[in-house]
Amino acid sequence: MSGDTRKTTASPPTDDRVASRRRFLSSAAVGGAAVAATGLSMPSLATAAGQTRNIRIQTSWQPGTTGYKIFETWCASVKEVTGGELAFQPFPAGSVSGDFQLFDAVRNGVLDAMNLFTTYWVSRMPAAVFLTGFPMGPPHPHHWDMLFYSFGVADIARELYRQQGLEWVGLVHHDMNVIHSKKPISSLKDFEGLKIRMPGGIIAECFAAIGARTTLLPGSEVYPALEKGTIDAADYVGPAVDYDLGFQQVAKYIVMGPTSSPCLHQAVDPMDVAFSRRVWDSLRPQMQELLTDMVNAYSRVHYTGIQEANAASWAKYAEAGVSVTRLPEEDATAFRKVSIPLWFKWANADPMAARIFQKHLALMQDPTVALIDPADIEGFELKL
């Protein structure tokens, strides 16, 4: 199935009106108005009640969390912003498909679209390792906007997803990831022998390299694993959503990097929105452009909404008796030395990964970003 329809007489929107709406939507989002997330009233795209097509979209966010509430509100705005042409039916994590099977569910028509943590793609599409945060990689959301939209990675992402029968529509910023632990951790040495949930791929390999015992679990299984003591610690998204999920009840320590690098392993953890290619290709080009703008606006509203909730969550953790500990500055330097060889290992294992990582190297050495210099990667070779 690729979307239900309910038909009445329709008056399709004209190209210039769609373009006008797109300009308004983009400028409003840049200016900070939550148009895409709130469904703020705007002139209708259609001149009369028209055909509405239902798009079933599942997210990685669990119900009741800050992330899911923002996603649900954005989905509710789609019908009005598209003038009734489309309606998004939201589903929370695991409700139709497991996170690690979600790409198959969309590709095979069980769902029409997804809002997935891109890191879950790595086992199926190795190049995805560099479409999302990786250890000691670009640490700020604007670096990723530069990477995708100034350095050309968005075009590579579309190419990759089309090979999988999907259409990559846009990046969705959310947060850094934090580590919750049942045991106090004050240095990298404390990770030796620690049973820790990580999202797999290069991140898990970096922690294995410092002696941790890593395991891969979907988000829905992290809380019970901590509660039962199956694992000692877990990486999982940011403080507000983790508080929503009750992590403060089962782990009394939050472990972060030094003040220069608050998150060493996944400082930016982008999600994305992707459609079934069949569904996407069935939409009018003007609607494809409008949805692309809506995803870009959603990214901004999603990110700022989560940061607002994060700011309020720290006092709640303190009240719950959770301690926040920071690793020393020298541990950031040590973790970078562990990470860089693995950057090149993962990049050289897949031609598309190498193409994307070449863009990362250009970004990280750009004078306006200056995350690394040639001495940091001396002796390493990227095989394109």
N, C-alpha and C positions, 0 to 999 in steps of 0.2 A: 504494500500500500504506500502511496506517496502523497497523502493529504486528501481529506474529505472536502467536498464543496457543497455549498448551499446557494442556489441560483435564483436570482430575480433579474429584472431588467437592469442593465448597467450602462453607465456613461463613462467610458474610460478617461483617465486623466490625460491631459495633453503634455507633451514633452516639456514645454516651457514652464508649466505649472509645477511639474515634478522637479525641474531644475531649481525653481524658486524655493520650493519647500526644502530641497536639499541644502541650498545656501543658508536658509534660515536655521535649519536644524544644526548645521555645522557651526555657524557663528554663535548660536545660543550655547552649544556645548562648550566651545572654546571660552566663552565668556563666563561659564560657571553655572548656567541655568540647567536644571536637571530635566530637560525636555524629554529626552529619550526614556528616562526612568520614571517620570511622573505622569506622562500622558497629558502634559499641559495643553490646554485647548488651543487649536490652530485651525485656520480655514481648511475645509475638507479637500482632499485631492480629487474626489469624485463629485460630480454635480448632482448625483442622486444616489439613493441606496443601491448598492451594486452587489456583484458576486463576491462572496467571501470564501477564501480558501483557507482551510485549517492546516497549520504547520505544526507538527508534533516535535518538540525539541526537549532533550534531556540535558541537564547540567550535572557537573560533578559535586555541586553543593548539596549537602544533606538538609532535609526539611527543618525549618525552625531556626536555621542559622542566619546570621547577618547577610552572608553571601546569597543564600537562597531567597531571602526577602527582597533584596535588590534585583535579583534575576527575575523573580515573579512579577515585580512591579514594572520592569522594563518590558516583559512579555505582554503585560496588560495594555501597554501603550501602543503596541504595534497596529492594532486594528484602527485606531483613530489616526495615527500618523500616516498610514497607507490608505486612508480614506475608505476603509472597509474592504479593501481588496484582499488583505491577508489578516489572519488572526493566529497568534502563537499560543499553542497549548503547552504549558510548562510541565516538566516532570522532574522530580528531585533525583538525586543519585540512587541508583539501584532499583528504581521503581519499575522500569521496563527492561533495562539491561545493566549488567555489572559494568563498572568503570572500564575494566580491561577488555571488555567485549563491545564497548559502545560503538567503536568505529565500524565493526561488522554489522551492528544493528542498523546503523545509518546507511551504510553501503547497500545492505540487502533489503531496505525498505521497511523494516520494522519501525523505525523512526525516520523523520525527515531531516533532522538537523541535530547538532550537539554543541554544547558549551563545555568543553573538556579541558582538564589540565593537560597541557601539551606534553608534559613529562611522561604521561602514561603511554605515549606513542612509541617510546624508544625501542621496546622489544620487537615491535612490528615494523618500524621505520627508523633505522639507526640514525639517520640525519636529524631526527627530531631532537636529539640530545643538544643541538645547538640552536634550536628554535625556542628554547626555554632556558631558565637560569641553570648555570653549572658552577662548580666550585671555583671561587675567586674570579669569576667572570664579571662582565659589566654589572655594577651594583645598583644602578638607578633606573627607574622607568623611562626617563627621557633618553637614556643611552639606547634602550630597546626601540623606542620610536625612531631614533636616528638610524639604527641598524636596519629596521624593516623598511622604513619609508624614505630614507635618504641614501642608504648604502645598497638598496636593492634586494634585501632578503625577502620582502613580501612576494616578489615575482618568483623566487625559488620555492617559497612555501606553496604557492599556487601550483607550480609545476609538480611538486612532490605529491600534493594531495590529489591532483587529477590522476596521477598514476594509480592511486588507490580507489578511484571512482568517487572521489569527494571534491568539494570546492571549498578551499580556504577563503573565508570572507574577511576576517580581521583578527587582530590581536586584542586581548582583553586583559588589562592590568589588574592585579589584585593585591599582592603583598610580598614581603619577605616571609620565609619560613622560620619558625622557631623550634627548638628542641625541648621537649618535656622529659624530665628524668625522675625516676624514683630514688636515685642516688645523687649526692652532691658531685659536681664536676667542676674542677677549677683549672684544668689544663688538658692539653691534648693527650697526655699520658693516662688520664683517667678514662679515656675511651677504650683502653686495652682490655679486651675480654668482655666489653659491654654488649649486651644483646639489644640491638637498636633497630627500629623500623626505619627504612629509607626507601625512596621511590625507585630504587634500582639504578641501572646504568652507571654512568661515570660518577655519580654522587655516592652510590654504594661502594664503588671501587676505591674512591678516595678515603672513605672511612675504614674500609678493610685494610688499606695501606697503613693506617695508624693503629691497627690492631683490633678494631671493633668487629663484632659478629653481627652482620647485617641480615635483615630479612625484608621481604617485599610483602606489603599488605595494602589492600584498598583502604580508603579513608574510613569506611564504615566499620572496619575491624580493628582500628587502632585503640579506641577506648577499651573494649573488652580485653584486648591483649595486655594493656597496661594494668587493668584492674585485676586480672588473673595472675599477673607476674610472668606471663609467657615471654615478655620483653621487659628490659630495664628502662628503656627510653624510646622516644619516637620523635621523628621530624613530622610535623604536619602543619601546614599553612601558618596563619598569623594569630596573634593573641586573642583578638575578639572572637573569631570563629571557634578557636580552640576552647575558649571559655564557654561559648554557647554549647559546645559538645561535652562539657563537664570535665575537661582534663585536670582542672584544679582539684578535683576530688580524688584522683588516682595518681598524681605525680606532683610532688611538692617543690620541684626545682625547674626553673626555666634557664636554659643555657644559651648564652649569646656570645658573639665575638667581642673584641675590644671596641672602644668608642669609634675608632677609625673605620672599623668593618663590623657593624653589628650582626651581620649574618655572613659566615664564611662559605657556606655550602650552596645556598640558593637565595641570594639576596633579592632577586626578582624572579617570581614564579608565574610567568604569563599563562593565561588560559587562551583559548581561541574560540571562535564560532565557525563551524563548518557545516555545509549542507551536503546531502546526497547530490551527486552530479546530475542525476536524472531530474530531481526536483528543481535544482538551480537553473538548469538549462530550459526548463519549462516556464520560467518567469520572464516577463518582459525585460529588455535591457534597462529601461528606466527604473523598474522596480529593483533590479539587481543593484543599480547605483544607489538608490535610496536606502536599501538594506545595508549596503556597505557603509554609508554615512551613519546609519543608526547604530551599527556595531562600534564604529569609532567613537560616537558620542557615549554609548553605553560603557565603553572602556574607562572614560574619564569619570563618569558618575559612579561606576562600580568601585574604582580605586579610591576616590575621595570619600565615598560612603563608608568603606571599610576602614580607612584611616581615622575617620571620626569615631567609629566604634572602638578601634584600637586604643585611642587616647583615653577613653572612658574605662577600658578594661583593666588597666594596670592597677588602679586603686582596688578593684574587685579582687584581683589576684592577691594583693597584699592583705586584704581583709580575710581571704581564705587561707592565709598562712603560707603562701607560695613565695619562695625566695628567687630573685633573679640574679644569676651570677654571670660574670664576664670573664672570658679567657684573656690572658695577657697579650700584649702587642706582639711579643716574639712568637706567639703561636700562630698569628696571622701570617707572618713571614714563613714559618715552617710549613703551614698548610699550603701556601702558594708553591713551595718547592715540591710538595707531594703532588699538587694538582697539575702543574704545567706538563710533565711527561704524559699524564693521562689525557690532557687536551689533545695532544698530537697523536696518541695511540688511537683515540676514538675518531679523530678527523681522518686519519690515514686508513681506517678500516672500511670506509665507504666513500665513493666518489662524490656523492651529493653532500655528505657531511663535510668533506674537504672544501667544497665550494662555499658552503655557509661559513665554515670556520675561517676561511680566507677573509671574508667580510668582517668577522670578529677581530681578526688581527689588525686589519686596516682601521677599524673603529678604535680599538684599544691603544693604538699608536698614534692616532690623530692628535695633533697638538691641543685641541680643545677638550679632549678626554683624558689623555695621558695616563692610562692605567698601567701600561708596561712600556719598557724601552727595549731596543734591540738586544741589550745585554741579558735581559731576562729570558730570552728564548734562543740564545746563542747555542749552537750545536744541534738544534732541532730542525727537522725538515718537513715541510708540508708537501705531500705528494698529490698533485692535482691530476 
